[in-house]
Amino acid sequence: MPHIPLDENLPGITGLLNYRQDTALPIRQLTQILLRGESTLTEAERELIATVVSQGNECKFCTAAHTAAADVLLGERETAEKVKHDPDNAPVSQKMKYLLEIARRTQSDARTVSTELVADARDAGATDLEIHDTVLIAGLFCLYNKYVDGLASVTPTEPAFYDRLANILKTSGYMPSANRYASLNTTT
């Protein structure tokens, strides 16, 4: 049960962002830029970063939501699972493996993002902007994970909920709109 009154039809981060829309707007804008804005990283790759950070923070809602978003963007379900559970054998580029390690280290203890790891990412083709955005996405999702879990927001258990949310994120991104979450109603 959430620690504050939230719309019961808007679980996870959706209810929290709806609760305080003035603080939600800049967070949403940053998320939209980082996950859906122009980048040399694909939207799916950026969702994978959000996934591994959320998993590292053990945030069930965000892990499920961003795994589903990565899956829908990739058109398959293997990559996100491998990235979470067997990153060395995940079907992603070496550059992406280094960026995901940078994200993991940022999540667990940002001071462990070493010069050597950054050099390895660069040697594998990562640009300074990709490295920057990886760290910023990781930091942003640490905020989201702690926001969701710190206020004990509702975490649905049915995969269909996350599939619906992933399709909203794929088609509409992260900015608010009228009836944005109508298809998330957990009572239907």
C-alpha atoms as one frame of an Amber mdcrd trajectory, in Angstrom:
protein
   0.000   0.000   0.000   1.449   3.388  -0.970   2.590   5.699   1.804   0.553
   8.582   0.310  -2.833   8.582  -1.445  -2.349   7.854  -5.158  -4.725   7.133
  -8.016  -5.223   3.361  -7.732  -5.465   3.088 -11.529  -1.978   4.553 -11.973
   0.552   2.183 -10.401   4.281   2.672 -10.127   5.822   5.892 -11.325   2.669
   6.852 -13.236   0.724   7.564 -10.050   3.605   9.455  -8.483   4.060  11.679
 -11.525   0.334  12.327 -11.579   0.353  13.168  -7.848   2.717  16.124  -8.191
   2.614  17.285 -11.786   4.711  20.405 -11.237   7.735  18.355 -10.162   6.907
  15.635 -12.667   7.169  17.912 -15.692  10.932  18.630 -15.564  11.650  14.983
 -14.741   9.522  13.881 -17.698  11.215  16.416 -19.979  14.662  15.134 -19.024
  13.539  11.542 -19.491  12.069  12.365 -22.915  15.324  13.985 -24.024  17.504
  11.155 -22.740  15.391   8.168 -23.800  13.578   9.462 -26.882  15.570  12.488
 -28.059  18.212  12.538 -30.750  21.044  10.159 -29.955  23.482   7.810 -31.594
  22.193   5.202 -29.133  18.939   3.606 -30.189  15.835   4.007 -28.055  16.099
   0.292 -27.229  19.707   0.675 -26.082  18.712   3.545 -23.815  15.863   1.445
 -22.384  18.390  -1.318 -21.696  20.403   1.157 -19.621  17.259   2.013 -17.629
  16.584  -1.714 -17.234  19.970  -2.679 -15.806  20.004   0.259 -13.411  16.480
  -0.516 -12.193  17.380  -4.165 -11.752  20.509  -3.230  -9.819  18.364  -1.100
  -7.505  15.882  -4.000  -7.205  12.992  -1.768  -8.273  10.477  -4.310  -9.529
   8.169  -1.775 -11.182  10.881   0.037 -13.143  12.712  -3.165 -14.058   9.535
  -4.714 -15.462   8.470  -1.498 -17.216  11.786  -0.844 -18.943  12.420  -4.483
 -19.761   9.038  -4.469 -21.527   9.864  -1.172 -23.261  13.205  -2.540 -24.490
  11.467  -5.733 -25.637   8.832  -3.891 -27.640  11.442  -1.608 -29.222  13.671
  -4.580 -30.092  10.775  -6.756 -31.239  12.018  -9.678 -29.118  12.434 -10.709
 -25.479  15.891 -12.302 -25.335  18.197  -9.290 -25.294  16.877  -7.548 -22.178
  16.904 -10.810 -20.219  20.487 -11.545 -21.281  21.596  -7.998 -20.468  20.153
  -8.408 -16.957  21.293 -11.966 -16.209  24.202 -12.808 -18.530  25.627  -9.507
 -19.792  28.835 -11.010 -21.157  26.811 -13.138 -23.577  24.088 -10.599 -24.348
  23.477  -9.996 -28.055  24.635  -6.358 -27.938  27.736  -4.662 -29.299  30.943
  -4.509 -27.306  30.407  -0.747 -27.042  27.006  -1.354 -25.487  28.447  -3.910
 -23.056  30.885  -1.264 -21.814  28.147   1.371 -21.568  25.944  -1.033 -19.609
  28.856  -1.681 -17.236  29.289   2.067 -16.807  25.556   2.262 -16.014  25.800
  -0.582 -13.490  28.756   1.005 -11.765  27.035   4.391 -11.710  24.053   2.692
 -10.064  26.011   0.778  -7.437  28.857   3.212  -6.669  29.518   5.893  -9.261
  33.057   6.328  -7.972  33.891   2.943  -9.521  33.391   4.253 -13.057  37.094
   4.143 -13.829  39.236   5.892 -16.380  40.063   2.451 -17.774  36.393   1.508
 -18.225  35.677   4.783 -19.989  38.745   4.250 -22.206  37.520   0.737 -23.043
  34.110   2.170 -23.991  35.777   4.786 -26.187  38.014   2.154 -27.799  34.844
   0.171 -28.602  33.367   3.229 -30.331  31.479   5.076 -27.583  31.412   8.828
 -27.940  31.774  11.259 -25.070  28.087  12.141 -25.457  27.090   8.464 -25.226
  29.191   8.072 -22.084  27.686  11.243 -20.623  24.140  10.189 -21.415  24.698
   6.686 -20.035  25.759   8.122 -16.676  22.899  10.632 -16.681  20.310   7.961
 -17.567  21.718   5.786 -14.781  21.495   8.650 -12.291  17.978   9.537 -13.406
  16.781   5.965 -13.011  18.323   5.768  -9.543  16.069   8.730  -8.730  13.038
   7.014 -10.291  13.743   3.710  -8.540  14.044   5.341  -5.136  10.958   7.495
  -5.796   8.844   4.442  -6.658  10.092   2.267  -3.814  10.436   5.039  -1.233
   6.733   5.843  -1.498   5.773   2.160  -1.858   3.848   2.738  -5.048   1.763
  -0.153  -6.345   3.660  -2.679  -8.461   1.418  -4.768 -10.721   2.402  -8.397
 -11.121   0.671  -9.170 -14.419   2.942  -8.938 -17.483   0.067  -7.576 -19.601
   0.183  -4.316 -17.624   3.843  -3.786 -18.534   3.187  -4.696 -22.162   0.501
  -1.993 -22.297   2.827   0.519 -20.642   5.674  -0.387 -23.023   3.464   0.311
 -26.030   2.537   3.715 -24.595   6.220   4.518 -24.065   7.067   3.346 -27.584
   4.369   5.371 -29.302   4.057   8.404 -27.020   7.359   8.698 -25.173   7.538
  10.163 -21.703   5.623  13.440 -21.911   2.122  13.805 -20.431  -0.970  13.941
 -22.613  -4.720  13.666 -22.188  -5.860  10.093 -21.469  -2.239   8.957 -21.656
  -2.768   6.099 -19.248  -6.357   5.121 -20.057  -5.206   1.699 -21.269  -3.361
   1.041 -18.007  -6.500   0.814 -15.927  -5.794  -2.132 -13.664  -9.457  -2.788
 -12.985 -10.273  -3.886 -16.555
